[in-house]
Amino acid sequence: MLVVTTPNVPGREIEETLGMVSGEAILGANIFKDLFASVRDIVGGRSAAYEKELRKAKEIAVQEMENECAALGGNAVVAVDLDYESLQIGQGGNMLMVSASGTAVRLR
């Protein structure tokens, strides 16, 4: 499955547009990771734990979008947009949400 952020694929013709497809992933961030990330935010640096969770969420969201495209008979998703959100749940609980959306197409 070809997935691109551009509205077309150079050298390929879009035979048919099949509609919008999307995928979402919401993952909980472990309390110890939250605490460690808070410390990293204060002293600076990168939070490997959050980066790993975001990467995993992105992979899940894109895979769901690809599955939806395949179910429509498509072989590519164009004009893909990824959105990231941090959701506050209750007292101190955080969830990471990634959504992927694009247009399912059939390429020649």
C-alpha positions as CSV (number, residue, x, y, z in Angstrom):
1,M,0.0,0.0,0.0
2,L,1.4,3.4,-1.0
3,V,0.8,6.2,1.5
4,V,1.8,9.7,0.6
5,T,1.2,13.2,1.9
6,T,1.1,14.7,-1.7
7,P,-2.2,14.9,-3.6
8,N,-0.9,12.7,-6.4
9,V,1.9,10.2,-7.1
10,P,4.5,11.3,-9.7
11,G,4.6,9.0,-12.6
12,R,1.3,7.3,-11.7
13,E,-2.2,8.1,-12.7
14,I,-5.2,8.0,-10.3
15,E,-7.7,5.7,-12.0
16,E,-10.4,6.1,-9.4
17,T,-11.0,8.1,-6.2
18,L,-12.7,5.9,-3.6
19,G,-13.3,8.4,-0.8
20,M,-11.8,9.5,2.5
21,V,-10.3,7.0,4.9
22,S,-9.0,7.4,8.4
23,G,-7.5,5.6,11.3
24,E,-7.1,6.5,15.0
25,A,-5.1,5.3,17.9
26,I,-5.4,6.3,21.5
27,L,-2.7,5.0,23.8
28,G,-2.3,5.5,27.5
29,A,1.0,6.7,28.8
30,N,2.2,4.9,31.9
31,I,2.3,6.9,35.1
32,F,6.1,6.3,35.5
33,K,6.7,7.5,31.9
34,D,4.5,10.6,32.7
35,L,6.6,11.3,35.8
36,F,9.9,10.9,33.9
37,A,8.7,13.0,31.0
38,S,7.7,15.8,33.4
39,V,11.2,15.8,34.9
40,R,12.7,15.8,31.4
41,D,10.4,18.8,30.5
42,I,11.8,20.7,33.5
43,V,15.5,20.0,32.8
44,G,15.2,19.8,29.1
45,G,16.0,17.0,26.6
46,R,13.9,14.5,24.8
47,S,11.5,12.0,26.3
48,A,12.3,8.6,24.6
49,A,9.2,7.0,26.3
50,Y,6.8,9.5,24.7
51,E,8.6,9.4,21.4
52,K,8.2,5.6,21.4
53,E,4.5,5.8,22.3
54,L,3.9,8.4,19.6
55,R,5.6,6.3,17.0
56,K,3.6,3.2,18.0
57,A,0.3,5.2,17.8
58,K,1.2,6.6,14.4
59,E,1.9,3.1,13.1
60,I,-1.5,1.9,14.4
61,A,-3.4,4.9,12.9
62,V,-1.8,4.5,9.5
63,Q,-2.3,0.8,9.5
64,E,-6.1,1.3,10.2
65,M,-6.3,3.8,7.4
66,E,-4.5,1.4,5.0
67,N,-6.9,-1.4,6.0
68,E,-9.9,0.9,5.3
69,C,-8.4,1.8,1.9
70,A,-7.9,-1.9,1.0
71,A,-11.5,-2.7,2.0
72,L,-12.6,-0.1,-0.6
73,G,-10.4,-1.7,-3.3
74,G,-7.7,0.9,-3.2
75,N,-4.0,0.5,-3.6
76,A,-2.9,3.9,-2.3
77,V,-3.8,6.7,0.1
78,V,-3.0,10.3,-1.1
79,A,-3.1,13.6,0.7
80,V,-2.5,12.0,4.1
81,D,-2.6,14.2,7.2
82,L,-1.4,13.1,10.6
83,D,-2.7,14.9,13.7
84,Y,-1.4,14.4,17.3
85,E,-3.2,15.3,20.5
86,S,-2.5,14.8,24.2
87,L,-5.7,14.2,26.1
88,Q,-6.0,14.9,29.8
89,I,-8.0,12.2,31.5
90,G,-9.0,12.8,35.1
91,Q,-6.4,13.8,37.7
92,G,-3.0,13.6,36.0
93,G,-3.8,10.8,33.5
94,N,-2.6,11.4,29.9
95,M,-3.6,9.7,26.7
96,L,-1.9,10.1,23.4
97,M,-4.1,10.3,20.3
98,V,-3.0,10.1,16.7
99,S,-5.3,10.3,13.8
100,A,-4.4,9.7,10.2
101,S,-6.7,10.6,7.3
102,G,-6.4,10.7,3.5
103,T,-8.1,9.9,0.2
104,A,-8.2,6.3,-0.9
105,V,-7.4,5.8,-4.6
106,R,-6.8,3.2,-7.1
107,L,-3.6,3.9,-9.1
108,R,-3.0,2.5,-12.7
